[in-house]
Amino acid sequence: MKHINSLSKDPQIYAIRYKEIRGMIIKKFPYMAHFYINDENNTVEVLAVISTDRNPKIWKEKTSKH
């Protein structure tokens, strides 16, 4: 829940990983949430939550539909 609160309060604090996709590490688990900030309607769209143990190319494949 702490991660959701952080993401909803200030999503810009998370680094851009590629294109406009940002990443938030979920520390309790080895996962990273990949998300996009939609400035037009002031929302955050989570595109994927993927294990950090996986190949980074998979992250790009899973989130490239955006």
URHU-V677968 format. One record per residue. N is the residue number from 1. RES is the residue in three letters. PHI is phi in radians with two decimals (none if undefined). PSI is psi in whole degrees, 0 to 359 (999 if undefined). D_CENTER is the distance of its C-alpha to the mean C-alpha in Angstrom with 2 decimals. Layout:
n=N res=RES phi=PHI psi=PSI d_center=D_CENTER
n=N res=RES phi=PHI psi=PSI d_center=D_CENTER
This chain:
n=1 res=MET phi=none psi=326 d_center=15.11
n=2 res=LYS phi=-1.01 psi=321 d_center=14.79
n=3 res=HIS phi=-1.18 psi=320 d_center=11.00
n=4 res=ILE phi=-1.11 psi=317 d_center=11.12
n=5 res=ASN phi=-1.08 psi=316 d_center=13.79
n=6 res=SER phi=-1.10 psi=317 d_center=12.12
n=7 res=LEU phi=-1.15 psi=320 d_center=9.14
n=8 res=SER phi=-1.30 psi=330 d_center=11.97
n=9 res=LYS phi=-1.34 psi=315 d_center=14.34
n=10 res=ASP phi=-2.65 psi=76 d_center=12.78
n=11 res=PRO phi=-1.16 psi=341 d_center=9.24
n=12 res=GLN phi=-1.23 psi=347 d_center=10.90
n=13 res=ILE phi=-1.26 psi=344 d_center=11.44
n=14 res=TYR phi=-1.55 psi=139 d_center=8.22
n=15 res=ALA phi=-1.20 psi=147 d_center=9.16
n=16 res=ILE phi=-1.34 psi=125 d_center=8.82
n=17 res=ARG phi=-1.54 psi=320 d_center=8.64
n=18 res=TYR phi=-2.93 psi=148 d_center=10.63
n=19 res=LYS phi=0.84 psi=236 d_center=12.04
n=20 res=GLU phi=-1.88 psi=15 d_center=10.08
n=21 res=ILE phi=-1.57 psi=127 d_center=6.55
n=22 res=ARG phi=-1.83 psi=161 d_center=4.77
n=23 res=GLY phi=-2.22 psi=137 d_center=3.67
n=24 res=MET phi=-2.17 psi=118 d_center=5.07
n=25 res=ILE phi=-1.35 psi=133 d_center=8.00
n=26 res=ILE phi=-1.70 psi=102 d_center=9.86
n=27 res=LYS phi=-1.13 psi=326 d_center=13.27
n=28 res=LYS phi=-1.16 psi=332 d_center=15.60
n=29 res=PHE phi=-2.15 psi=157 d_center=14.39
n=30 res=PRO phi=-1.46 psi=62 d_center=13.46
n=31 res=TYR phi=-2.23 psi=158 d_center=10.00
n=32 res=MET phi=-2.26 psi=130 d_center=6.45
n=33 res=ALA phi=-1.56 psi=129 d_center=3.71
n=34 res=HIS phi=-1.85 psi=127 d_center=2.10
n=35 res=PHE phi=-2.51 psi=164 d_center=3.33
n=36 res=TYR phi=-2.19 psi=138 d_center=6.79
n=37 res=ILE phi=-1.69 psi=120 d_center=9.40
n=38 res=ASN phi=-1.68 psi=101 d_center=12.68
n=39 res=ASP phi=-1.22 psi=334 d_center=15.38
n=40 res=GLU phi=-1.10 psi=317 d_center=18.17
n=41 res=ASN phi=-2.01 psi=15 d_center=17.74
n=42 res=ASN phi=0.98 psi=50 d_center=15.73
n=43 res=THR phi=-2.26 psi=164 d_center=12.90
n=44 res=VAL phi=-2.03 psi=129 d_center=9.15
n=45 res=GLU phi=-1.94 psi=115 d_center=8.37
n=46 res=VAL phi=-1.40 psi=121 d_center=5.97
n=47 res=LEU phi=-1.61 psi=326 d_center=6.84
n=48 res=ALA phi=-2.87 psi=151 d_center=6.88
n=49 res=VAL phi=-2.17 psi=113 d_center=7.23
n=50 res=ILE phi=-2.26 psi=143 d_center=9.32
n=51 res=SER phi=-1.04 psi=137 d_center=11.91
n=52 res=THR phi=-1.27 psi=349 d_center=11.98
n=53 res=ASP phi=-1.35 psi=346 d_center=15.59
n=54 res=ARG phi=-1.44 psi=161 d_center=15.08
n=55 res=ASN phi=-1.07 psi=131 d_center=15.84
n=56 res=PRO phi=-1.00 psi=335 d_center=13.18
n=57 res=LYS phi=-1.09 psi=329 d_center=14.86
n=58 res=ILE phi=-1.13 psi=322 d_center=13.70
n=59 res=TRP phi=-1.01 psi=314 d_center=9.99
n=60 res=LYS phi=-1.15 psi=321 d_center=11.41
n=61 res=GLU phi=-1.12 psi=316 d_center=13.75
n=62 res=LYS phi=-1.20 psi=330 d_center=11.54
n=63 res=THR phi=-1.85 psi=1 d_center=9.39
n=64 res=SER phi=-1.26 psi=347 d_center=12.53
n=65 res=LYS phi=-1.21 psi=346 d_center=13.94
n=66 res=HIS phi=-1.37 psi=999 d_center=12.20
